[in-house]
Amino acid sequence: MNAVIMTGGKQYRIAEGQKLRVETLNSEEGQLVEFDKVLMAGEGDNVQVGAPYLEGGKVTATVLGHGRAKKVHIIKFRRRKNSKRQMGHRQNFTEVRIDAIEA
């Protein structure tokens, strides 16, 4: 079964058993997490769409760990002006494994 969930202001298309990197969650490693903002769930002809969320829709996941993504380099360069600014950013994430999807 596939589903679309919303967490951290972003939407993710998921399936059972899938590993996923989401915005940082306040959960310990190995702990179960529930996502209740399910936008859509189903497979084939049996698809349910929420307005905006499904009633009783729930996705259960296990936290695998926390980390930081690769560095994104930001460079502002103005030619012939002797002006250059550099910055970097590493976004925090939580990696989860989808265990069950209930619609």
N, C-alpha and C positions, 0 to 999 in steps of 0.2 A: 504494500500500500504506500502511496506517495502522499505528501502533504506540503502545504506552504505555511510556515510559521513566521511570526514577527517577534524579534527580540533585539534590543539595543537600537531601535529605530530603523532596522533593516529587515528585509524579507528574505527568507531562505527556502529553497525547494529541497525537501529531504525525503529519504526513504529509510526503512528499518535497517539497522546495521551500519549505516553510513557514519563516517567520522566528519566532524564539522568544526570549523573555527568561528566562534562568535565573539562579540564584544565581552569584555571582562565581567564575570559573574562573581558574586560574593559567596562562593561555595568551596569547600575543601575537596581535595583530590579523592576520588572514589565515592563521593556523595551523589545521591540521586537528585536530579533537577526536573521540575515540571514546567513545561511551556503551555500556558492556557490560551494564548492568543493564536488560535489556529484559524487561518483565513480560508483554507480549502483542504479537502481530504478526499481520497478515493482513488479508483483505478478503472480504466476502461470506460464503460457506460455508467458505472455507479460512482458518480462524482457529486460531492456536496460542496456548495459554495456558501460561505457565511455572509452576513450583512450587518456589520463588517466581520464579526467572528462567529464561528460555529458554536451552537449551544451544546455544552457538554464535551466539546472537543478538547483533547489533552494529549500532549506528547511527553513521554518520559525519556530522560537521557541520563547517562552517567558521565561525570566529570573525569576526564583522563589527565588533565594537567593544565597549567597556566604557562604562558610564555610571552615573548615579544617577537614581532615580525621583523623582517629584514629592514634595514635602514632605507628611507626614501630621502634622496638628496634634493634640496631646493636651492637653486642658484638664480640670483637676479643679477643680470649683467647689462650694463649700458656701454655700448661701444663708443670709443673715443672720448669718454668722460672720466676715465680713471676711476670707475665706480663698479664695485663688485661685492655682493653679499652672499654668503653661503650659510645654509642651515641644514639640519638633518632631523628626522623624526622616526621613532620606532613605536608602532602602535601595540598596546597590550591586547592579548586575546586569551580566551579559554577554549580548550579543545574538548569537545563532547562527543560521545557515541550515542546514536539514537537507538533506544531499546524497544519502545512500543509506541504505536500511533493509535489513538482511540478517537473515533468520530461520532 
